[in-house]
Amino acid sequence: MSAALGGTITPADGLALTRMGYGAMQLAGPHVFGPPKDRDRAVAVVRAVVEAGITQIDTADFYGPTVVNEIIREALHPYPSGVHIVTKVGARRGADGSWVLSRHPEDLKAQVYDNLRNLGVDTLDVVNLRLGDLDAPNEESIADEFGALAELREQGLIKHLGLSTVSARQLEEAQAIAPVVTVQNLYNLANRQDDALVESTAAQNIAFTPYFPLGGFTPLQSETLTKVAARLEAAPQQVALAWLLQRSPNITLIPGTSSPDHLRENIAAAGLVLPADAVAELDGIGRQSAS
């Protein structure tokens, strides 16, 4: 089954992730706030993810807030062996649904406990420290923040640590404190600013997980992508995901959906092999965006 999901990457002992994962953000209500319109359908989608063989589910307690973690717990607890829940800390939600960065070391620890409680587990598989703005990392020191999570790792509350929206310098700083198994940054066909970081993490067997692999709140729009997809008789979104999987063997994907049909389409993208001429055309999208 893992071959049909793009294969597996094992960035650490006991952590085998199918390269095609699942992002749970869309299980919440509109704007990732409040409950979904159909909770039973949301639960069913999470169960379908695991039934498909996916072992990587990405979440956060600030999705909802708490709503998405509670849905995952209802759908899967007690969690099947081999299924890894990857969560993140570093933000909270305002009463109006606003996103509030919250990275004080003590609050990061409190967020870890929130995730433990709402997921119903004693230990979190992977915790990503969310840094910077969505569109670009900053260069401030993260020693205190990452150190707080490293303390919880030493206590056995977290198995593995990762980083999100991070620069190469911050990754190096974190690695001097504790092992890093995954980096989650903005990256897709049109946003290629992290090309060098993709290469360096691949050399270190660190999983690189693009968030917004399909453009996020501004979906990818490209005449080239549309033409290549038509020629391959695939959806543009499938081609964009397939390009990422072929870009580097350490890339894992977490496309999100609350639809069983879209879930099947995303999974099918892992089996789409792009010919060299298609890859060359798609590579040009990033070059055009950078110019």
N, C-alpha and C positions, 0 to 999 in steps of 0.2 A: 504493500500500500504506500510506503514512503516514497517509492520511485514515482508513483503517480502524483505525488505531492511535491515534486521537485527534488526528492532525496532528503537527506537529513544532515544537519551539522551538529557536531558534538563539541561545543566550546569548553566544556568542563566535565569532570567525572560526574556521572549521574545526571547529566543534562543533555539529552538528545532531543533536538528540536526539528520537527519537519519544517522544511524551508517555506512551505506554504502554511502560514498560520492563520489566525483569525483575530481581528480587532473588534472588541466588544462595545466600543463607544456608542454605536448607533442603536444599541438596545434600550437606551434611555429615551425620554421624550424629546420633543423638539429642542434644538440647540443644546442637546446633551443635558437637559435639565428636567427633573420630574420623571414620573413613571411613563412607560410606553402606553400607547393606545390599546395594545393587545398583549398583555403579559404572558398569556398562554403561548402565543406565537413566539414571543421572545425566548421563552424557556425551550420550546421545540427547536428553535434554530441552534441554540447552544448544544443541545443533545445531538443534533444532526452534524455539527462540527466534529464532535468526538467520534460519532459513528463513521464519519468519512476517513478517520485515521489521523486527523490533525492533532498534534501534541502540544501546540503552542497557542495559548489564549491570552491576549493582551488586554489589560483592564486598568482601572484606577478607582480608588474609593471616591474621588471627586467627580466621577461620571455619575450624574444623577442629582446630587451626590448620594452615595451608598446604593442607589437603585441597581446599577449594573452588577456590582458584587453580590448583591442579594439574589439577583436572577441567576447568576452563575452558580451560587450555592444551592439554590432550589433545583436547578437543572442537574447538577453533577454530584453533589455531596451524598455519600462519601466518594471522593474523587477517584476515578479509575487509575490504576497504575500506569505510569508513563506519561500522563497528562500533566503539563507544566503550566501553572498560572503565572504570568509575568505582569507585575503591577508597577506603578510608579508613584512617587511622592514628590512634593515640592509646590503644591497648589491646593487651594480650597475654593469653595464657591460661595459667593455672596447670596443674600436672601433674594436678590433680584436676578440671580443666575449668572452674575459676573464671575470672571475667572480672576482669582486673587493669588498672586505668587506668595508662597509661604515656605521659606527655606531656613527659618531659625532652627538650629540643631535640635532643640527640645521639641519643637513642633513636628519636625521630621520624624522623630521617634514616636510622637503621638499618632501621626498618620500611619506609621507601620502597625501600631496596635489597632487602629481603626480597620485596616485591611485584614489583619488576622481575625478580628472579631466578625466582620461582615462576610468574609469568605468561609469562616468556620474551620480554620486550620491552626495548628500550633507553630508551624514554620512556613514562611513564604519561600517559594522556589526561587524567584528572581525579583529584586526590587531595583528599579531604575530611578536614579536621582534626576529629576527634571530641572533643567537650568535654562537661563537665557530666555529670549523671546522666540516665538515660533519661527520667525523667518531667519534668525541668525543668532549664533551663540555669542556671549560676551567673553572677556578674557580675565575676569576676576578670579581670585583664588577660591577653590572649593574645598580646601583642606578641612575646615571645621564641619561643613555639611556632610561631606563624604565620610569623614572620620566618625560622625555620629552613627551613620549606617553601618560602618565597619565594626563599631562596638556591638551593635545588635547581631551582626554576623558572628562575632566571637561568642556571643551568648547563645547562639543556636536558633535565634528567631528568624534569621534569613540565611538561605543556603548560598545564594550567589548575588553579586552586585553588578549593576549596569549604569549607564549614563544616557541622558537624553538631551538633545540640543546642546552639544558639547563641542569644544574646539580640540584640536590636536594637543595643544599645550595642557588643557585641563585633563584630558585623558592620561597624559603622562604623569601629571601630578597625582591623580587618583591611583594610578598603578603603583606608586611608591607607598601607598597606604594599604591597599588590599587589591586582590585580583579583580579585574573587570572582564566579564564574559560577553557583554553585549553593548553596542552603541546604537542609539535610536535617534536619528537625525532626519531633517527634511531632505529628501532626495527622490528624484524621479526623472523621467525623460527630459523635462524642461529645466530642472533645477539640479545642476551638476557641480555645484561649488564644492562638494565634498568628494570629488573624484580621488584626490590624494589620500583622504582619510579612509575611503573604501579600500584602497590598495594596502595601506599600512595595517588596517585591522585584519585584512585577509592574511597578511604575512604572519600575524600573531594569533591566528585562529580565534579571533573575536568576531562574534556574529554582528553584522551590520543590518539593522532593520529600518528601512525607510518609513517614516510616517508621511501621510499624504502621498502614497505611491501613485495615486491617480489624480493628484492635484489638490485634493482636499476641498476647501470651501470654494475654490476656483478651479473646477475640473479642467483637465488637460484638453486644450483645443488646438488641433494641428492638422492642416491639410495633408501633410506628409503621413501622419499617423493614420488618418482616415483612408488614404490611398493604399498604404501597406496592408491595413486590416482587410480592405475589400479584396485585395489580390490574394490574401491568405484565407479568405472566407471565414474570418473571425471578427469578433467585436473589438473595437479600438481599445477598450479597457483590458481585454485579454492580451492583446499585443503589448500594451504598456507594461503589464505585469510580467509577461514572458521575457521582455527585454531586460527587466531588472534581474530576473533569475539567471539569465545568461551573462549578465554584466560581470558577476563575480561569484565564486562558489560559496562565499561567506554571507551573501545577502539572503535574508529571510524576509518574508512578506506577511503583513497583518492587515489585508484589506478588510474593511468592516461592512456589514450589511445586517439588516433585520429581516431579509427576505430569503426564504429557502431557494428560490430560483436563482437569485444573484449569487448565493453561496455556491451553487453548482457551477455557475459560469466562472467564478473566480478559481475554483478548484481545477476546472478544465484548462485554465491558462497555464498551469504547471506542466501540462503535457504538450504544449504548443512549442515546437522547435522552429526558431526563426532562421531562415537561410542567411548566408553571409551578406547577400546584397540588401536584404531587408534590414539587417543590423546596421549596415553602413548608412542607409537612408535615415534610420531612426537616430543614430548617433548625431546626425546633422542637426536635429531639433535642439539639442543642448547647445551646440555651437552657435546656432542662430539666436538663442535666448541670451547667450553671454555677450553677443556683439552689440 
